[in-house]
Amino acid sequence: MALLLLQLALERRSLLLAAGFAIMAADIALGRNQVALLLCALLLAAAVAEVSSANRPIAYLRKRTGVLVVMAATCGALLIVPVLLTMQFAQLSNRPAEVMEDALRGSLYPADLANLAVADVFGTHHSYWGPGATTLPAVALTDDSENYLFVGAIPILVVLWFGLAGGRA
C-alpha cells in the first residue's frame, strides 16, 4: 500500500496521497525490526528509481517539492515521539552485550539460499559437502525454517526469468 501511495503521490503530485504515504511509511517504520528496516529501504529505493527514471530528474524534483515536504513533515511528525522513546530505553537493552561472533554464527549462511530451489542441496542434515565446510555455521543456533526454506525450482526460475531477466523486478 505504501509503495502504491508513493508512486501515485509522485505521479499525480497530490498532497493528500503524499500524507497517506507518510502515514503508511511511518506505520512500517514503527515496526522497529529488520523487516521494517528492509521495507523502508525498499521504499527509499523505489523513490530514487522513480526520480532517476525521469527525463529531467532535477525538474522532476522541483515540481514535486511540495509533495516531498508533506511526506517528510508528516512522517517526521508521526515518528519523532516513538523514536525518542526508543532511544531513551535503548540504553537498557542487552543487545550491545551480544558479541559479533555469536551473532554471525547464528545468522543465515549464504549457501543456504541454494536450498530455496533444491531441498537440502548441500546435505547439511546429514553429511555436509558444500562450500566452506570449515566455515559452516552452527545451524543449531538458527531455526530450520530459516536454514532449509524450500520453495522449489519452478518458482525460483519464474522469478529469475520474468523478474530479473525480463526486467520486471
Backbone torsions as a table, in degrees:
resi	resn	phi	psi	omega
1	MET	NA	-41.1	179.9
2	ALA	-64.6	-41.4	179.0
3	LEU	-63.1	-42.9	178.0
4	LEU	-62.7	-45.7	178.8
5	LEU	-63.8	-37.2	177.3
6	LEU	-61.6	-50.0	-178.5
7	GLN	-64.1	-42.2	179.6
8	LEU	-67.4	-40.1	179.9
9	ALA	-63.3	-41.8	179.3
10	LEU	-72.3	-36.7	-179.0
11	GLU	-69.5	-46.9	-174.5
12	ARG	-92.8	-8.1	-176.6
13	ARG	55.5	44.5	-177.5
14	SER	-96.6	124.9	178.2
15	LEU	-71.1	-32.7	178.3
16	LEU	-66.8	-43.9	177.0
17	LEU	-66.6	-33.8	177.1
18	ALA	-63.9	-42.0	177.5
19	ALA	-66.3	-39.3	176.5
20	GLY	-62.1	-42.2	176.6
21	PHE	-61.7	-44.6	-178.3
22	ALA	-61.6	-38.5	177.9
23	ILE	-64.4	-44.9	179.4
24	MET	-65.6	-42.9	-179.5
25	ALA	-64.8	-39.8	177.7
26	ALA	-65.4	-38.0	177.5
27	ASP	-62.8	-39.7	177.4
28	ILE	-66.1	-47.8	-176.8
29	ALA	-63.2	-28.9	-179.6
30	LEU	-73.2	-4.6	173.9
31	GLY	-63.7	-29.0	176.2
32	ARG	49.6	46.1	173.6
33	ASN	-141.1	-178.2	-175.6
34	GLN	-67.7	-29.3	177.3
35	VAL	-67.1	-43.3	177.4
36	ALA	-62.7	-39.7	178.1
37	LEU	-62.8	-44.0	179.2
38	LEU	-66.5	-38.7	178.1
39	LEU	-67.0	-38.0	175.9
40	CYS	-64.9	-39.7	176.6
41	ALA	-64.0	-38.2	177.3
42	LEU	-63.3	-43.3	178.8
43	LEU	-64.4	-40.4	177.6
44	LEU	-64.6	-43.1	178.1
45	ALA	-63.5	-37.7	178.6
46	ALA	-66.2	-38.8	178.3
47	ALA	-66.9	-42.2	178.0
48	VAL	-64.3	-41.2	178.2
49	ALA	-64.2	-38.6	179.1
50	GLU	-63.6	-43.2	-179.4
51	VAL	-71.0	-44.8	-176.3
52	SER	-70.1	-21.9	179.5
53	SER	-85.1	-5.2	178.2
54	ALA	-71.7	154.2	179.7
55	ASN	-62.1	-45.5	177.6
56	ARG	-126.4	93.2	-174.4
57	PRO	-58.6	-37.3	-178.7
58	ILE	-67.0	-44.1	178.0
59	ALA	-65.6	-37.5	177.5
60	TYR	-59.0	-45.1	179.6
61	LEU	-67.5	-39.7	179.5
62	ARG	-61.1	-41.4	-178.6
63	LYS	-69.2	-22.1	-176.2
64	ARG	-111.4	20.2	-179.7
65	THR	-59.3	-44.9	179.5
66	GLY	-61.0	-41.4	178.9
67	VAL	-63.4	-44.5	-179.1
68	LEU	-67.5	-35.9	178.0
69	VAL	-66.6	-43.1	178.1
70	VAL	-62.3	-42.4	178.4
71	MET	-60.2	-49.4	-176.8
72	ALA	-66.6	-43.7	-177.8
73	ALA	-67.0	-44.5	-179.3
74	THR	-66.3	-46.1	-179.4
75	CYS	-64.8	-43.1	178.7
76	GLY	-62.1	-41.5	179.5
77	ALA	-64.4	-36.5	-179.9
78	LEU	-76.0	-27.3	-174.5
79	LEU	-95.9	-19.6	-170.3
80	ILE	-59.8	-46.8	-177.4
81	VAL	-68.9	-49.8	178.5
82	PRO	-61.3	-36.1	179.4
83	VAL	-68.5	-41.9	177.5
84	LEU	-64.0	-39.2	176.7
85	LEU	-66.4	-38.3	177.4
86	THR	-64.1	-42.6	178.8
87	MET	-64.3	-34.2	179.8
88	GLN	-65.7	-42.0	-176.7
89	PHE	-92.1	-4.7	179.6
90	ALA	-65.0	-26.6	179.6
91	GLN	-67.1	-21.8	179.7
92	LEU	-85.2	-4.7	-175.4
93	SER	-74.0	152.7	176.1
94	ASN	-94.3	1.4	-177.9
95	ARG	-60.4	-39.7	178.7
96	PRO	-62.0	-18.8	179.9
97	ALA	-79.5	-13.5	178.5
98	GLU	-69.7	129.4	178.9
99	VAL	-81.4	139.7	-177.8
100	MET	-58.0	-37.4	-179.9
101	GLU	-61.5	-41.4	178.1
102	ASP	-66.6	-39.6	178.7
103	ALA	-64.6	-40.5	179.8
104	LEU	-69.1	-37.0	178.4
105	ARG	-63.9	-30.0	-178.9
106	GLY	-96.8	8.4	-178.0
107	SER	-93.9	170.4	-179.0
108	LEU	-68.3	124.3	177.1
109	TYR	-78.0	127.3	-174.9
110	PRO	-55.8	-33.0	180.0
111	ALA	-65.8	-21.3	178.3
112	ASP	-68.0	-15.4	176.6
113	LEU	-65.2	-24.2	176.0
114	ALA	-65.0	-22.6	178.3
115	ASN	-67.9	-13.7	176.6
116	LEU	-62.1	-40.7	-176.1
117	ALA	-93.0	-37.7	-176.7
118	VAL	-128.2	119.7	-176.2
119	ALA	-64.1	131.0	176.6
120	ASP	48.0	47.1	-173.9
121	VAL	-60.9	-34.6	-178.2
122	PHE	-99.0	4.6	176.6
123	GLY	67.8	34.6	-178.1
124	THR	-70.7	-14.6	175.5
125	HIS	-80.7	-15.8	178.7
126	HIS	-135.0	-93.1	-178.3
127	SER	-110.5	107.0	-175.5
128	TYR	-70.4	133.4	177.6
129	TRP	-131.0	3.3	-171.9
130	GLY	-77.0	-169.0	-176.4
131	PRO	-66.0	143.2	174.9
132	GLY	59.1	51.9	-178.0
133	ALA	-57.2	-29.7	179.6
134	THR	-75.5	-19.7	-179.2
135	THR	-107.5	16.2	-179.7
136	LEU	-57.0	129.3	-178.7
137	PRO	-68.7	159.9	176.4
138	ALA	-75.9	89.9	-174.3
139	VAL	-65.3	-13.3	175.8
140	ALA	-70.0	-20.1	-179.8
141	LEU	-82.2	-13.9	-179.0
142	THR	-117.9	167.3	-177.0
143	ASP	-85.1	143.4	178.2
144	ASP	-60.9	-31.0	179.8
145	SER	-66.8	-20.7	175.9
146	GLU	-88.1	-45.1	-175.4
147	ASN	-74.5	-31.3	-172.2
148	TYR	-123.5	40.3	177.9
149	LEU	-70.0	115.1	-178.3
150	PHE	-112.9	119.2	178.5
151	VAL	-101.5	-41.6	-178.1
152	GLY	122.4	158.0	-176.7
153	ALA	-72.1	-38.5	-176.3
154	ILE	-63.5	-50.4	178.2
155	PRO	-60.1	-37.7	178.9
156	ILE	-65.4	-43.5	178.0
157	LEU	-63.7	-39.3	178.7
158	VAL	-63.8	-44.2	178.6
159	VAL	-63.3	-44.4	179.3
160	LEU	-65.9	-42.9	-176.2
161	TRP	-69.8	-54.9	-177.1
162	PHE	-80.6	-36.3	-176.1
163	GLY	-79.1	-57.7	-175.4
164	LEU	-85.4	-52.8	-178.2
165	ALA	-69.9	-35.5	179.9
166	GLY	-81.8	-6.2	177.8
167	GLY	76.1	20.0	-178.9
168	ARG	-101.0	0.1	-179.7
169	ALA	-79.1	NA	NA
